[in-house]
Amino acid sequence: MNSVATMEALDSHIIRSILRSMINEHWSVSEALDEYDIPEELRPQYESQIEDCFVD
C-alpha cells in the first residue's frame, strides 16, 4: 500500500473512531478532535469529513 492510501485508511479509521466516541461519550466535534489530538491545521479537513457522515 502506498503512503497516500495508507494515510487515507488511517484517516478513515480515525474518523470512525471519532464518530463512535462522539456518540458514546456525547462529545461535540471539537471535543472529539481535542481528545484525538488532531492538529489545528487538519481540523477543517476532519470537520468536513465528519459533516459528510450526517444526513441533512
PyMOL Python script that loads the backbone (N, CA, C, O; Angstrom):
from pymol import cmd

cmd.read_pdbstr("""\
ATOM      1  N   MET A   1       0.858  -1.176   0.000  1.00  0.00           N
ATOM      2  CA  MET A   1       0.000   0.000   0.000  1.00  0.00           C
ATOM      3  C   MET A   1       0.902   1.235   0.000  1.00  0.00           C
ATOM      4  O   MET A   1       1.844   1.316   0.788  1.00  0.00           O
ATOM      5  N   ASN A   2       0.618   2.186  -0.872  1.00  0.00           N
ATOM      6  CA  ASN A   2       1.458   3.380  -0.901  1.00  0.00           C
ATOM      7  C   ASN A   2       1.102   4.312   0.253  1.00  0.00           C
ATOM      8  O   ASN A   2       0.109   4.102   0.949  1.00  0.00           O
ATOM      9  N   SER A   3       1.906   5.323   0.446  1.00  0.00           N
ATOM     10  CA  SER A   3       1.718   6.194   1.609  1.00  0.00           C
ATOM     11  C   SER A   3       0.410   6.979   1.557  1.00  0.00           C
ATOM     12  O   SER A   3      -0.185   7.231   2.605  1.00  0.00           O
ATOM     13  N   VAL A   4      -0.058   7.375   0.370  1.00  0.00           N
ATOM     14  CA  VAL A   4      -1.323   8.101   0.258  1.00  0.00           C
ATOM     15  C   VAL A   4      -2.474   7.190   0.666  1.00  0.00           C
ATOM     16  O   VAL A   4      -3.352   7.598   1.426  1.00  0.00           O
ATOM     17  N   ALA A   5      -2.472   5.970   0.168  1.00  0.00           N
ATOM     18  CA  ALA A   5      -3.528   5.011   0.530  1.00  0.00           C
ATOM     19  C   ALA A   5      -3.474   4.694   2.016  1.00  0.00           C
ATOM     20  O   ALA A   5      -4.515   4.548   2.658  1.00  0.00           O
ATOM     21  N   THR A   6      -2.282   4.587   2.562  1.00  0.00           N
ATOM     22  CA  THR A   6      -2.127   4.322   3.993  1.00  0.00           C
ATOM     23  C   THR A   6      -2.696   5.463   4.809  1.00  0.00           C
ATOM     24  O   THR A   6      -3.398   5.229   5.793  1.00  0.00           O
ATOM     25  N   MET A   7      -2.403   6.712   4.414  1.00  0.00           N
ATOM     26  CA  MET A   7      -2.920   7.876   5.133  1.00  0.00           C
ATOM     27  C   MET A   7      -4.438   7.939   5.048  1.00  0.00           C
ATOM     28  O   MET A   7      -5.100   8.258   6.036  1.00  0.00           O
ATOM     29  N   GLU A   8      -5.002   7.636   3.867  1.00  0.00           N
ATOM     30  CA  GLU A   8      -6.453   7.653   3.708  1.00  0.00           C
ATOM     31  C   GLU A   8      -7.104   6.586   4.584  1.00  0.00           C
ATOM     32  O   GLU A   8      -8.156   6.831   5.175  1.00  0.00           O
ATOM     33  N   ALA A   9      -6.491   5.405   4.675  1.00  0.00           N
ATOM     34  CA  ALA A   9      -7.021   4.328   5.516  1.00  0.00           C
ATOM     35  C   ALA A   9      -6.951   4.732   6.985  1.00  0.00           C
ATOM     36  O   ALA A   9      -7.889   4.481   7.742  1.00  0.00           O
ATOM     37  N   LEU A  10      -5.858   5.349   7.388  1.00  0.00           N
ATOM     38  CA  LEU A  10      -5.731   5.813   8.765  1.00  0.00           C
ATOM     39  C   LEU A  10      -6.758   6.889   9.067  1.00  0.00           C
ATOM     40  O   LEU A  10      -7.382   6.871  10.128  1.00  0.00           O
ATOM     41  N   ASP A  11      -6.941   7.830   8.140  1.00  0.00           N
ATOM     42  CA  ASP A  11      -7.943   8.881   8.317  1.00  0.00           C
ATOM     43  C   ASP A  11      -9.338   8.291   8.476  1.00  0.00           C
ATOM     44  O   ASP A  11     -10.100   8.721   9.341  1.00  0.00           O
ATOM     45  N   SER A  12      -9.675   7.307   7.644  1.00  0.00           N
ATOM     46  CA  SER A  12     -10.989   6.673   7.734  1.00  0.00           C
ATOM     47  C   SER A  12     -11.172   5.992   9.084  1.00  0.00           C
ATOM     48  O   SER A  12     -12.245   6.063   9.682  1.00  0.00           O
ATOM     49  N   HIS A  13     -10.134   5.340   9.554  1.00  0.00           N
ATOM     50  CA  HIS A  13     -10.193   4.671  10.860  1.00  0.00           C
ATOM     51  C   HIS A  13     -10.380   5.702  11.970  1.00  0.00           C
ATOM     52  O   HIS A  13     -11.184   5.501  12.881  1.00  0.00           O
ATOM     53  N   ILE A  14      -9.642   6.797  11.892  1.00  0.00           N
ATOM     54  CA  ILE A  14      -9.750   7.854  12.908  1.00  0.00           C
ATOM     55  C   ILE A  14     -11.139   8.484  12.869  1.00  0.00           C
ATOM     56  O   ILE A  14     -11.736   8.727  13.918  1.00  0.00           O
ATOM     57  N   ILE A  15     -11.655   8.749  11.681  1.00  0.00           N
ATOM     58  CA  ILE A  15     -12.993   9.341  11.553  1.00  0.00           C
ATOM     59  C   ILE A  15     -14.034   8.420  12.186  1.00  0.00           C
ATOM     60  O   ILE A  15     -14.902   8.884  12.926  1.00  0.00           O
ATOM     61  N   ARG A  16     -13.956   7.124  11.903  1.00  0.00           N
ATOM     62  CA  ARG A  16     -14.910   6.174  12.502  1.00  0.00           C
ATOM     63  C   ARG A  16     -14.789   6.176  14.022  1.00  0.00           C
ATOM     64  O   ARG A  16     -15.797   6.145  14.728  1.00  0.00           O
ATOM     65  N   SER A  17     -13.568   6.212  14.521  1.00  0.00           N
ATOM     66  CA  SER A  17     -13.358   6.244  15.973  1.00  0.00           C
ATOM     67  C   SER A  17     -13.898   7.523  16.595  1.00  0.00           C
ATOM     68  O   SER A  17     -14.495   7.497  17.671  1.00  0.00           O
ATOM     69  N   ILE A  18     -13.684   8.641  15.911  1.00  0.00           N
ATOM     70  CA  ILE A  18     -14.194   9.929  16.404  1.00  0.00           C
ATOM     71  C   ILE A  18     -15.717   9.902  16.450  1.00  0.00           C
ATOM     72  O   ILE A  18     -16.314  10.319  17.443  1.00  0.00           O
ATOM     73  N   LEU A  19     -16.352   9.412  15.382  1.00  0.00           N
ATOM     74  CA  LEU A  19     -17.813   9.339  15.356  1.00  0.00           C
ATOM     75  C   LEU A  19     -18.338   8.443  16.474  1.00  0.00           C
ATOM     76  O   LEU A  19     -19.318   8.784  17.137  1.00  0.00           O
ATOM     77  N   ARG A  20     -17.692   7.306  16.680  1.00  0.00           N
ATOM     78  CA  ARG A  20     -18.103   6.392  17.744  1.00  0.00           C
ATOM     79  C   ARG A  20     -17.978   7.069  19.110  1.00  0.00           C
ATOM     80  O   ARG A  20     -18.868   6.947  19.951  1.00  0.00           O
ATOM     81  N   SER A  21     -16.890   7.769  19.322  1.00  0.00           N
ATOM     82  CA  SER A  21     -16.678   8.466  20.591  1.00  0.00           C
ATOM     83  C   SER A  21     -17.685   9.589  20.785  1.00  0.00           C
ATOM     84  O   SER A  21     -18.164   9.807  21.898  1.00  0.00           O
ATOM     85  N   MET A  22     -18.007  10.300  19.716  1.00  0.00           N
ATOM     86  CA  MET A  22     -18.996  11.375  19.820  1.00  0.00           C
ATOM     87  C   MET A  22     -20.328  10.820  20.309  1.00  0.00           C
ATOM     88  O   MET A  22     -21.007  11.439  21.128  1.00  0.00           O
ATOM     89  N   ILE A  23     -20.692   9.652  19.801  1.00  0.00           N
ATOM     90  CA  ILE A  23     -21.957   9.039  20.196  1.00  0.00           C
ATOM     91  C   ILE A  23     -21.872   8.494  21.615  1.00  0.00           C
ATOM     92  O   ILE A  23     -22.734   8.781  22.446  1.00  0.00           O
ATOM     93  N   ASN A  24     -20.842   7.715  21.893  1.00  0.00           N
ATOM     94  CA  ASN A  24     -20.727   7.055  23.200  1.00  0.00           C
ATOM     95  C   ASN A  24     -20.469   8.020  24.347  1.00  0.00           C
ATOM     96  O   ASN A  24     -20.978   7.831  25.452  1.00  0.00           O
ATOM     97  N   GLU A  25     -19.685   9.045  24.087  1.00  0.00           N
ATOM     98  CA  GLU A  25     -19.290   9.976  25.149  1.00  0.00           C
ATOM     99  C   GLU A  25     -20.081  11.279  25.118  1.00  0.00           C
ATOM    100  O   GLU A  25     -19.889  12.145  25.972  1.00  0.00           O
ATOM    101  N   HIS A  26     -20.972  11.422  24.134  1.00  0.00           N
ATOM    102  CA  HIS A  26     -21.771  12.647  23.968  1.00  0.00           C
ATOM    103  C   HIS A  26     -20.866  13.872  23.794  1.00  0.00           C
ATOM    104  O   HIS A  26     -21.117  14.937  24.359  1.00  0.00           O
ATOM    105  N   TRP A  27     -19.808  13.691  22.999  1.00  0.00           N
ATOM    106  CA  TRP A  27     -18.875  14.772  22.728  1.00  0.00           C
ATOM    107  C   TRP A  27     -19.339  15.574  21.523  1.00  0.00           C
ATOM    108  O   TRP A  27     -20.019  15.061  20.634  1.00  0.00           O
ATOM    109  N   SER A  28     -18.959  16.837  21.516  1.00  0.00           N
ATOM    110  CA  SER A  28     -19.117  17.651  20.314  1.00  0.00           C
ATOM    111  C   SER A  28     -17.965  17.308  19.370  1.00  0.00           C
ATOM    112  O   SER A  28     -17.037  16.591  19.745  1.00  0.00           O
ATOM    113  N   VAL A  29     -18.032  17.820  18.157  1.00  0.00           N
ATOM    114  CA  VAL A  29     -16.947  17.581  17.201  1.00  0.00           C
ATOM    115  C   VAL A  29     -15.639  18.131  17.751  1.00  0.00           C
ATOM    116  O   VAL A  29     -14.610  17.458  17.694  1.00  0.00           O
ATOM    117  N   SER A  30     -15.672  19.342  18.281  1.00  0.00           N
ATOM    118  CA  SER A  30     -14.423  19.943  18.779  1.00  0.00           C
ATOM    119  C   SER A  30     -13.868  19.169  19.969  1.00  0.00           C
ATOM    120  O   SER A  30     -12.652  19.027  20.095  1.00  0.00           O
ATOM    121  N   GLU A  31     -14.741  18.666  20.847  1.00  0.00           N
ATOM    122  CA  GLU A  31     -14.263  17.859  21.977  1.00  0.00           C
ATOM    123  C   GLU A  31     -13.606  16.568  21.481  1.00  0.00           C
ATOM    124  O   GLU A  31     -12.563  16.157  21.990  1.00  0.00           O
ATOM    125  N   ALA A  32     -14.224  15.941  20.492  1.00  0.00           N
ATOM    126  CA  ALA A  32     -13.662  14.709  19.952  1.00  0.00           C
ATOM    127  C   ALA A  32     -12.314  14.965  19.281  1.00  0.00           C
ATOM    128  O   ALA A  32     -11.374  14.190  19.454  1.00  0.00           O
ATOM    129  N   LEU A  33     -12.222  16.050  18.518  1.00  0.00           N
ATOM    130  CA  LEU A  33     -10.949  16.375  17.870  1.00  0.00           C
ATOM    131  C   LEU A  33      -9.873  16.671  18.904  1.00  0.00           C
ATOM    132  O   LEU A  33      -8.708  16.326  18.706  1.00  0.00           O
ATOM    133  N   ASP A  34     -10.256  17.307  20.006  1.00  0.00           N
ATOM    134  CA  ASP A  34      -9.308  17.542  21.098  1.00  0.00           C
ATOM    135  C   ASP A  34      -8.838  16.221  21.696  1.00  0.00           C
ATOM    136  O   ASP A  34      -7.642  16.021  21.908  1.00  0.00           O
ATOM    137  N   GLU A  35      -9.777  15.325  21.966  1.00  0.00           N
ATOM    138  CA  GLU A  35      -9.440  14.037  22.574  1.00  0.00           C
ATOM    139  C   GLU A  35      -8.530  13.199  21.687  1.00  0.00           C
ATOM    140  O   GLU A  35      -7.683  12.457  22.185  1.00  0.00           O
ATOM    141  N   TYR A  36      -8.702  13.315  20.386  1.00  0.00           N
ATOM    142  CA  TYR A  36      -7.874  12.549  19.453  1.00  0.00           C
ATOM    143  C   TYR A  36      -6.625  13.318  19.014  1.00  0.00           C
ATOM    144  O   TYR A  36      -5.900  12.878  18.122  1.00  0.00           O
ATOM    145  N   ASP A  37      -6.379  14.465  19.646  1.00  0.00           N
ATOM    146  CA  ASP A  37      -5.181  15.266  19.378  1.00  0.00           C
ATOM    147  C   ASP A  37      -4.986  15.570  17.888  1.00  0.00           C
ATOM    148  O   ASP A  37      -3.879  15.470  17.360  1.00  0.00           O
ATOM    149  N   ILE A  38      -6.080  15.940  17.227  1.00  0.00           N
ATOM    150  CA  ILE A  38      -5.996  16.315  15.816  1.00  0.00           C
ATOM    151  C   ILE A  38      -5.390  17.718  15.743  1.00  0.00           C
ATOM    152  O   ILE A  38      -5.914  18.648  16.357  1.00  0.00           O
ATOM    153  N   PRO A  39      -4.298  17.878  15.003  1.00  0.00           N
ATOM    154  CA  PRO A  39      -3.652  19.196  14.901  1.00  0.00           C
ATOM    155  C   PRO A  39      -4.585  20.253  14.319  1.00  0.00           C
ATOM    156  O   PRO A  39      -5.448  19.948  13.495  1.00  0.00           O
ATOM    157  N   GLU A  40      -4.407  21.481  14.750  1.00  0.00           N
ATOM    158  CA  GLU A  40      -5.248  22.602  14.303  1.00  0.00           C
ATOM    159  C   GLU A  40      -5.313  22.720  12.783  1.00  0.00           C
ATOM    160  O   GLU A  40      -6.376  23.007  12.234  1.00  0.00           O
ATOM    161  N   GLU A  41      -4.195  22.506  12.100  1.00  0.00           N
ATOM    162  CA  GLU A  41      -4.176  22.679  10.651  1.00  0.00           C
ATOM    163  C   GLU A  41      -4.970  21.588   9.918  1.00  0.00           C
ATOM    164  O   GLU A  41      -5.334  21.773   8.756  1.00  0.00           O
ATOM    165  N   LEU A  42      -5.242  20.464  10.574  1.00  0.00           N
ATOM    166  CA  LEU A  42      -6.010  19.383   9.949  1.00  0.00           C
ATOM    167  C   LEU A  42      -7.486  19.379  10.350  1.00  0.00           C
ATOM    168  O   LEU A  42      -8.283  18.644   9.768  1.00  0.00           O
ATOM    169  N   ARG A  43      -7.849  20.185  11.330  1.00  0.00           N
ATOM    170  CA  ARG A  43      -9.225  20.168  11.836  1.00  0.00           C
ATOM    171  C   ARG A  43     -10.281  20.496  10.791  1.00  0.00           C
ATOM    172  O   ARG A  43     -11.316  19.830  10.762  1.00  0.00           O
ATOM    173  N   PRO A  44     -10.073  21.487   9.934  1.00  0.00           N
ATOM    174  CA  PRO A  44     -11.102  21.747   8.911  1.00  0.00           C
ATOM    175  C   PRO A  44     -11.358  20.528   8.016  1.00  0.00           C
ATOM    176  O   PRO A  44     -12.500  20.253   7.647  1.00  0.00           O
ATOM    177  N   GLN A  45     -10.307  19.814   7.675  1.00  0.00           N
ATOM    178  CA  GLN A  45     -10.448  18.613   6.848  1.00  0.00           C
ATOM    179  C   GLN A  45     -11.255  17.545   7.594  1.00  0.00           C
ATOM    180  O   GLN A  45     -12.155  16.933   7.019  1.00  0.00           O
ATOM    181  N   TYR A  46     -10.937  17.323   8.861  1.00  0.00           N
ATOM    182  CA  TYR A  46     -11.651  16.326   9.661  1.00  0.00           C
ATOM    183  C   TYR A  46     -13.098  16.752   9.889  1.00  0.00           C
ATOM    184  O   TYR A  46     -14.007  15.927   9.804  1.00  0.00           O
ATOM    185  N   GLU A  47     -13.314  18.021  10.176  1.00  0.00           N
ATOM    186  CA  GLU A  47     -14.676  18.517  10.390  1.00  0.00           C
ATOM    187  C   GLU A  47     -15.522  18.308   9.138  1.00  0.00           C
ATOM    188  O   GLU A  47     -16.693  17.940   9.235  1.00  0.00           O
ATOM    189  N   SER A  48     -14.945  18.537   7.980  1.00  0.00           N
ATOM    190  CA  SER A  48     -15.654  18.343   6.723  1.00  0.00           C
ATOM    191  C   SER A  48     -16.009  16.869   6.514  1.00  0.00           C
ATOM    192  O   SER A  48     -17.123  16.549   6.097  1.00  0.00           O
ATOM    193  N   GLN A  49     -15.073  15.988   6.800  1.00  0.00           N
ATOM    194  CA  GLN A  49     -15.330  14.560   6.648  1.00  0.00           C
ATOM    195  C   GLN A  49     -16.397  14.086   7.624  1.00  0.00           C
ATOM    196  O   GLN A  49     -17.239  13.261   7.269  1.00  0.00           O
ATOM    197  N   ILE A  50     -16.369  14.600   8.850  1.00  0.00           N
ATOM    198  CA  ILE A  50     -17.369  14.235   9.839  1.00  0.00           C
ATOM    199  C   ILE A  50     -18.733  14.759   9.418  1.00  0.00           C
ATOM    200  O   ILE A  50     -19.736  14.055   9.533  1.00  0.00           O
ATOM    201  N   GLU A  51     -18.771  15.988   8.934  1.00  0.00           N
ATOM    202  CA  GLU A  51     -20.034  16.568   8.468  1.00  0.00           C
ATOM    203  C   GLU A  51     -20.652  15.731   7.355  1.00  0.00           C
ATOM    204  O   GLU A  51     -21.873  15.584   7.301  1.00  0.00           O
ATOM    205  N   ASP A  52     -19.828  15.181   6.470  1.00  0.00           N
ATOM    206  CA  ASP A  52     -20.328  14.354   5.364  1.00  0.00           C
ATOM    207  C   ASP A  52     -21.000  13.073   5.859  1.00  0.00           C
ATOM    208  O   ASP A  52     -21.754  12.447   5.113  1.00  0.00           O
ATOM    209  N   CYS A  53     -20.740  12.680   7.095  1.00  0.00           N
ATOM    210  CA  CYS A  53     -21.329  11.455   7.640  1.00  0.00           C
ATOM    211  C   CYS A  53     -22.763  11.653   8.118  1.00  0.00           C
ATOM    212  O   CYS A  53     -23.460  10.679   8.404  1.00  0.00           O
ATOM    213  N   PHE A  54     -23.206  12.899   8.208  1.00  0.00           N
ATOM    214  CA  PHE A  54     -24.542  13.187   8.707  1.00  0.00           C
ATOM    215  C   PHE A  54     -25.469  13.565   7.555  1.00  0.00           C
ATOM    216  O   PHE A  54     -25.059  14.245   6.614  1.00  0.00           O
ATOM    217  N   VAL A  55     -26.685  13.130   7.636  1.00  0.00           N
ATOM    218  CA  VAL A  55     -27.691  13.391   6.608  1.00  0.00           C
ATOM    219  C   VAL A  55     -28.428  14.669   6.985  1.00  0.00           C
ATOM    220  O   VAL A  55     -28.773  14.876   8.148  1.00  0.00           O
ATOM    221  N   ASP A  56     -28.663  15.516   6.004  1.00  0.00           N
ATOM    222  CA  ASP A  56     -29.429  16.751   6.238  1.00  0.00           C
ATOM    223  C   ASP A  56     -30.892  16.445   6.403  1.00  0.00           C
ATOM    224  O   ASP A  56     -31.694  17.356   6.608  1.00  0.00           O
TER     225      ASP A  56
END
""", "prot")
cmd.dss("prot")
cmd.show_as("cartoon", "prot")
cmd.util.cbc("prot")
cmd.orient("prot")
